[in-house]
Amino acid sequence: MTESLKLPIIDLSSPDRISTAKSIRQACIEFGFFYLVNHGVEEELFRRVFEESSKLFSLPLEDKTKMSHKQQRGYTALYADNLDPSSTPKEALPSWRSTMEFYHNKVLSAGRQLIHLIALALNLDEDFFEKVGALDAPMPFLRLLHYPGLQG
């Protein structure tokens, strides 16, 4: 019989921030991971992101290559990393950019809430990471990944 690992669940909407911070601390010490719920990113948005991602990766290689990757935007072919910021999948995928930007903003908002709780979990001021400039000019990026199946 195999034993399954049950990750701690952290509720980002909990009004008891101190208790939530303590739960994050305990989860990180005991497991190194936790599962975040009530983070504000709706299931429908996840579905749309995966749908748009699937559309992107389903395009012919020639079309994807025209959307070369630069400044964290565009397509990067397997084993390549060309950078061109003007290329985005706008013609072939009209709702791709708006979906990804909306998703990015939602995840960034959840991340900001979480970083405040992590500061508390570390017994720091809640705004510690803002003081050191981490949140003043965030450099987050969204990268969709597609791992092709094994070639048999």
N, C-alpha and C positions, 0 to 999 in steps of 0.2 A: 504494500500500500504506500503510495507517495503522499507526502505531506505538502499541502499547498501553502504558499506564502500569502498572508493577508496584509496588504499594505495599510498603513494608517490613513484614515480619511480626514482631510482638513476642510472645514466649511468656511469659505472666504466671507460668507454673509453673516457669520456669527457676530452678534453685538459685543460679546465678551472678548475683546482683543487680547487681553493679558492671557486668558486661558488658551486662546487660539495660538498665541505665540509660544506658550509652554508646550502645547501639543506639537507644534512644528519642531521645536528644539528636541523633544523626545523622539519624534519620528526620524529626524536626521541623525541623532546619536545611535538609535537602535537599529534602524533600517537603511538609512542613507537615501531614502525615497519616501514620498507620500503621494496620495491621490487627492487632487484639489477638486472640490465640488462647489457649486453655486458661485462660480467665478464670473458670470455674466456673458459667457460665450454660449449662445443658444445652439441646441442640436441642429436646428435648421441651417444655421450658418456653417457649422462643421460639414453638413451634407453638401452645401453649395461649394465650399472650398474644395472638397474632394471631387465633386463633379467637375469644377473648372480645372482642377489639377489633372484629372483624367483626360479632359479634352485637350489640354496642352500636350501631355505626353503621348496622346494618340495621333497628333499631327505627323505628317511625313517629316523625315529628318531634314529635308531641304527647307521646309517651312520653319521648323524649330531653329535651324541654324541661322536664319535671317533675324532671329530674335536674340542675338548674341548677348551674353551676360556682362553687364557693367554696373558698377556701384550697387551691387546686390539686386539688380533687376535683369530679367530676361532668362534665356535658356542657356544652359551649359551642357554641351555634349559630353558623353562619357569620355573620360580621360582628357578633357580639354577645359580651359578656363579663359575664354576671350572676353574682354570687357568693353561694352559700348552702351552708355546710358540712354541713348536715344531710341534704342530698340526695345519695344514692349509688344506683347501679343495682342495688339488692338484690332487689327483687321480680321484675323481668323477667329478671335475670341472676344467679341464685343463686351461681354460682362465680366471678363476675367479681372481686369484692373480694379474695377469698383468693388468686386467681391473680396479680392485680396487686401485692398486698402481698408475696407470695413473690418475684416477679420484682424488685420494687423493692429488697428486701433483698439479693438476689443481686448485682444491679448495683451497689448501694452498697458491698458488700464488695469487689468487683473495683475499684471506684473508689478505695477506701481504699488498696488495694495499689498501684494505679497512681500515686496522688499521692505515695506514699513514693518510688517509683522516679523520678518526675519531679523531686522534690527532689534526689535523688542526681545526676540528669542535669544539674541546674543547679549542681552542686558545692556543695550545701547539706547540712546535717545531714538525715538521713533523716526525722526527725520535725519538720522546720522548720515545716511547715504546721500541725502540731498546736500548736506553740509560739505561733503567731500567732492561734490560735483557730479556724482554718478547719475543723478536724475535731472540735473540742470540741462544737460545736453546729451540725452540718451542716444546711443548708437545701435538700437535694436534693428534687426533685419529679419525678414521672413524668407525662408528658403524651402521650397517644395522639393521633396526627393522622390525619385522613382527608381527602385531597384529592380532591374530586369531579372526574370527567373533564370535559374541555371540552365545552361545549354547542355543537353544531354548527349 
